[in-house]
Amino acid sequence: MRTSALSSLVVASLVATQLVAQQPGTPPAPPANFPTVGMVAPDFTAPIAGKDGVGQPVTLSKLKGKVVVLAFYPQDRTSGCTAEMTKYTKEYATLFGDGVVVLPISKDNLDSHASWAKDMGMPFSLVSDTSGTVAQAYASQRQPGAAFTRNTFVIGKDGKIAYAVFRFSALSEDAYTALGQAVAEAKK
């Protein structure tokens, strides 16, 4: 009888712990390897495609001296990703402006990227990270083969991370306001 009561208490405690951990409004903590502000941004070279088709691969370290926005997202043409890229496209001048390189990154292939960029008239190219190598360097893929986590980074002209958001909220106007402010600050 005593063991049964103790077992019930342990189960109830575990359920309560799970409910607390799943409560909305409590943002999840980023993984331990999540790049943070002030760190040198992990370098990479990856293929890109835009509205004009496949372009030359991009190497992050070759963009030193420019502000770079890396926007990891789960998949082309899905609702949240379309909302985010629509916002980037329609408000490109106010969110980013001249001298900023915007590099959205997913594991979709170059054909998918080129088609989507053309259909939406995106003023930037999309990075194809089919292997997940770049996403893993930026703690934006939980495990190999999984969808990317919607993380956003602003890389300053010095090649260091100036702004980092774990799980960027594509449907929040406040998220875009904060991103625009971070880009403006990095451009100074």
PEFENSUL-V206577 format. One line per field, one symbol per residue. ss: DSSP state (a for helix, b for strand, c for the rest). psi: psi as a letter, one per 40 degrees, with the letter a starting at -180 (. if undefined). burial: + if it has 9 or more other ideal C-beta (glycine too) atoms within 8 Angstrom, else -. A space follows every 10 residues. Layout:
ss=???
psi=???
burial=???
//
This chain:
ss=caaaaaaaaa aaaaaaaaaa accccccccc cccccccccb ccccbbbbbb ccbbcccbba aaacccbbbb bbccccccaa aaaaaaaaaa caaaaccccb bbbbbbccca aaaaaaaaaa cccccbbbcc ccaaaaaccc bccccccbcc cbbbbccccb bbbbbccccc ccaaaaaaaa aaaaaaac
psi=dddddddddd dddddddddd dehiehiiii idehhiheih hhiihiiiia deahaiihhd deeheihhhh ghidiieidd dddddddddd fdddddaieh hhgihieiid ddddddddde fheiihhhgd eedddddefe hdiheiiiig ihihhideei hehhhhghge ehdddddddd dddddde.
burial=---------- ---------- ---------- ---++----- ++-+-+-+++ +---+--+++ --+--+++++ ++++++---+ +++++++++- ++--+++--+ ++++++++-+ -+++-+++-+ -+-++++++- -+++++++++ +------+++ ++++++--++ ++++++++-+ ----++-+++ -++-+++-
//
